Amino acid sequence: MTIIETRGIWLTTTDSKVLRSKERIAEAMDFLAETGFNVVFPVVWNKAVTLYPSQTMQQTFGVEIDPLFVGRDPLEEVVVEARRVGLKVIPWFEYGFASSYNLNGGVLLQKKPEWAACDRNGNLLKKNGFEWLNALDSQVQEFFLNLVLEVANNYDVDGIQGDDRFPAFPCEGGYDEGTVSRYRQEFDRNPPENPKDRQWLQWRADILTDFLARLYGEVKGVNPNLLVAIAPNIHDWAFQEYLQDSPTWLNRGIVDMIQPQIYRRDFGSYRAIADKLVSQQFTDATLPKLAPGILMKLGNYYISPEYLVQAIEYNRQLGIQGEVFFFYEGLRENNNTLAKVLRNGPYAKSASFPTLSDLTRSGVDNSRSSSIWQGVERLLKKIF
């Protein structure tokens, strides 16, 4: 019987040189296909520049592509090389509605100061080092929609992906003149001083959800088979802090795949969150859309082979048919150790990437024999 699973990996520009040349991209796609992956999520929007020649960026900000890649089109190169080895490609708009990181708004807000998000003191909205565009503003939304649509229209991709910055907005934002006036019109009063007032949180989250619904419809208008994937932070923290209302996205049917970032550094913590997601947020009808994000490498952190296999095993036990790893370079550490673990264990048999009908079908057959998980230690001993 054909195994249907999401086996994905993020391709970054941070701490990675894969996208620096066509040869590196080709080698990486060969490596991923050999390891058992079936989909890549290459970054296409990061640090306020695109990794493809963008007319939207050229016309709005006078910067067609990340200066590192002038004269090339890394996205097109990824598509060509991924197709050659049978991998799906879902471009990832990593920066979302962020404007800059510790740059006081950077080039985007220098050119478009009216697009700045404000906190309740009237200052530029900043959270965890990131400065933000006003995600509730119709012009900002239009700009972002145009970025997404030019990728959907111009490249042979399988979908598009947002994350913890799209659709997202720090809860401390929304105190700009336009948003305040919109709120006042609706409720005949100013927004609450408390940014975490429940009704104020929900009202702003609904604006983001409505934008996602519009984007979903426009992407489907380009091609009904294109998938709209989002890798949000974990509910309900994501709602409280970044207005990400993922249960509503699922209820409204405006997301095809969801990859919550369960970036925990031990299996016990991972398991607790996976349990909660499956029991509280997902139903039999929506569970096929779930493929959690797993942290493979970040700075000096590197997932252990044991935790890696345990997480995949536990996903399957819960009926979760897949995962996406952050990020590619983790596979190459220590002489490709984790790639060998996957290739000789959980990804030994090839799997088909789910179609749109697989993702919307309830009661997917999740009955993979647990016997392949017997003796994880035996497998690891064999590899080492």
N, C-alpha and C positions, 0 to 999 in steps of 0.2 A: 504494500500500500504506500502511496506517495505521502511523504511527510510534508506538511505545510507549516512553515515557521518563518518568522522574521528573524534574520540573522544579520544584524546591522552594525555599522561602525561609523563614527564621526571622523571626518578628515578636517584637520584644523590648519591654520597658518601659525598658531601659537605653539612653540616648542616642537615644530615639525617642519621638515623641508620637502615633504612629498610633492607639494604643488609647485616647487621651484623650477621643475623642468618636465618636459613631456616624457623623457626617459624614466624619471623617478615615478611619474604617474603610472606609466605602463608596467613598471616592475611591481608597484604596489597593488595594482589590479590583478596581476598574475598571482601574487602572494595571497590576496584575499580569497580569490576563487579556489586556490589550492587548499586553503585552510577551512573552507566550507561556508564562507559568508555568501549572502545572496543580494545584499543591498548596501550601498554607500551613501552617506549623507555629507557631501562636500560643502564646506562653508562658501557662501557667495556674497555675504554682506557682513563685514567686520571692520571695526575701527573707522566707521563712517566712509568706507570705500567699498566698491564692488570688485569681485574677482572675475568679472566678465565685462566687456565693453558696454557701458550703460548709457543709452541716450537720455534717460531720465536724469541721471547724475550729471551728464554733460550739460544738459539744458538748465538744470536747476542750480548746480554748484560749480560747473566748469571743470569737473574732474571725471574723466570717462571711466577710469579703472585705477585700482591700486597701483601707485607708481612702480612697485616692484615688478608688475606684470605687463607694462606697456609693450605693445607689439605682439602680445600673446593673448590667448583666451583660455585660461586654465579650466573653466567650466566645460567648454567644448572638448578640450583634450580629455577630461575625465569621462565625459559621455562616450566618446569614441573608444577609449581603452576599456571602459567598463562593459560596453556592448560587446566588444570583441571576445570577452571571457564570460558573457552571460550574466553580468551583475546589473541590478536595477540601480537607478540614480535618482535621489530625492534631494535637491539643493536645499541648504540650511541657511536661513537668514538670521545668523547668530546674534547680530547686534540689535535686532528688533528696533524698538523705539528709543534706544539709548542714543545720546548725541556724542559723548566722549567719555574718556576715563581720566579723571584728574587733570582735565585741560580746560576747565571753566566753560565747557560747551563746545570747544573746538571749532573746526572750520564750518560745520553746519550752522551753528548759532551765530557765528561771525557774519555769515551771509544772510541768515534768516532769524534775526533776534526775536521776531514776533512768534516764532515757533517754540520758544522756550516754555518749559513747564515751571510752575511756581509753587513753593510751599506756602504755608499760612502766614509767614512773615514777609512774603513777597520776594523771597530770594530764589535764585535758580535752584530747581529741585535736584538734590544730590542724595544718593543712597549707596552705601558700600563702594564709594569711589566713582560711581557712574553718575554723569550728568544726563538729564533726560529731555527729549523733545516732549511736547504736549500731546500725548497719545489720544486725548479726548477732542483734539482740534480737527475739524474736517479737512483742512489743507494738509496737515501732517498725515492724516489717514490716506488721503488721495495720493500723496507722494509715495507712501509705502506700498499701497495697492499697485501703483504703476511699476515699482521695482519688481514686485512678484509677478505681475502679468507679462512683463517683457521676458522674464525667464520662461514662464509657461508657454508663451507664444513662439519664442525663438529657438528653443532647445528641445531635443528629443529626450525629455525627462519623464519620470514616472509619477511625479508629484512635487509638492513644495513642503518645507517644514519651518514652523516657528518654534519658539522655545520659552525660556523663563523671562524673556524680554519682549515677546510678541505672541499673542496679544497680552500685554502686561503694562502696568503703570504703578509706581510706588504709591502706597496708600496716603503718603504725606502730600501728594500732589492734587491738583484740581482747584487751586485757589487763584488761578489767573482770572483776569477780568471777564473773558468770554465764558468760561465755565461757571463762574459765580453768577453772571447775569442769566445764563440758561437755567440754572438751579432756581434762582429767584423768581423767574417767570413761571416756573412750574409749581413752586411751593409758597410763593409770596413771602419768603424769608431768606436770609443768608445761609450758606452751608454751615453745618456745625463746626465749632472750633476744634472739636475732637476728631482727628482724621479717621479714627476707628469707630465712630458712630455707625451702628449696624446699617441703618437706612442709607446713610451717605456712602458707605462702602458699596452697598448693593446698587445704588443708583449709578455710580461711576463704573462698576463692573458690568452693568447692563449695557452701557455705551460701548465698551470693548467687545462684549459678546455680539452686539448688533453689528459691529464692524467686521468681526470674524464671519458672521453669517453672510454679510455682503461679499466679502472676499471669497468665501466658499462658493457662493453662487457664480461669481465672475470667473473663478478658476474652472469650474465645471462647464461654464459657457465656452471656454477655450477647448476643453476636451473632457467629457463626462467621466473618463477613466482616470484622470489625474487625481492622485490622492492628496488630501490635505491632512498633514501630520503636525502634531504639536507636542513638544517635550517640555511640559510645564514643571514648575516646582510642585511639591506634594500638597494636595488638599488636606486640610483647610488652611494651613499656613500660607499657601500661595494666594488664597482669597484675602486673608487678613492683611498680608504684607504687599501683595502686588496685583490685587483685584482680578486674579485669574479664577474664573468660576467654571472649572472643568466639569462638574456634574451637570450644569446647565448646557454646556456645549454638547455633552453626550445626549442629554434629553432632547435637545433641539436637532440632533443629527447633523451638526455642522463641523464635525471632525471625523475623519476616517480612521486615523491611527493616533494613539496617544502614548507617549513615552515618558511617564513621570520620572523625574531624576531622583532615583533612590540611591543617592551618592553617599552611602554609609560605608565605614571602613572595617566593619566586622559583620559576619554573617547573621548573628543574632539580631542586630539592628535592622538589617535588610529584611529578614524574615518577618519581623514585627510589622514593618510598613507594608510589605506585600500582602500579609494577612488582612490588614486593615483596608487596603485598597479593594481587594477582592470581596470582602464581606460587607463593606459599607458604601463603596462608590460604584462598583460595577455590578451589572446584572448578567444573567445568561446571555441576553441579547447583545450587551455591549462588551462582554469579556474578550471576544475575538479582536477588538480594536487595541487591546492593551499589550504593549511590549516595553517593559520598564527600561529606563536608562541605568546602566551599571557603571560605576567608576572603576576603570582599569588602571589609570595612571593619572597623577596630578602632582606636579613638583617632584618631591622625593618619595611620594607614596606610590606603591605598586601592589596590586591585588595579589594575594597568594593563590597558587594553583588550587589549593583545597577550597578556598572560599569561592573561586570562580566556578568550579564544578558544582559545589553545593548550591549556589544561587541559581544556576541553570536547572539543576535537578528539582529544586524547590518550585521554580516557576512552573515546570511541567506538572508537578504534583497538584498545583493549584489550578491547572487548566490554562495557564498563561503560555501562549504559543509563540514565544520569541523574546528577544531582548536586543538592545542597542548599546554598544560599548563606547565609553569616552576614555581614550581615543586611540587612533591607529598606532601611535608609537609604542603603546603598552605591549602590543603583540611582538614588537621587535627587540624588547629589552632582554638582556641575559641570553643572547643567542636564540631568540625566537621562542623562549620557553612556553609562554602562554599560547602561542599559535600551535605548538606541538601538542599541548594539553587538549586544545579544542579539536584538532585534526584527528587525534587518536582516541578521542572520547566522545563528548556530546555532539560534535559536528562531524563524526566519522561518516555517517550516511548523509548523502546530499538531501537538501530540502528545497521545495519550491517556495518562492516568495508568495504570500497570499494575494489573491486577486480582490477586487472590490467586493465581489459577491461573497468571498470567504470572510471578509471583514464585517459584513453586515448580516451574516447568517448566524442565527443562534444555534446552540447545540452542536458546535464544531466537534468532531471526534478528537478528544484529547487523550485517548487511551494508549499513549505510548508505553510500551512495556517498561516497568521499573527495573527489569533485570539488567538493562544496559548500565544502570547506575550501581550495580553490585560491585563492591570492591574498588571504590575510588582510589584507595591507597595502592591497590595492585596496579592500577593504570599509571599512577604517578611514579611508582617504583620502576615500571617498565620504561618510562620516558627518561628517567634520570639514571 
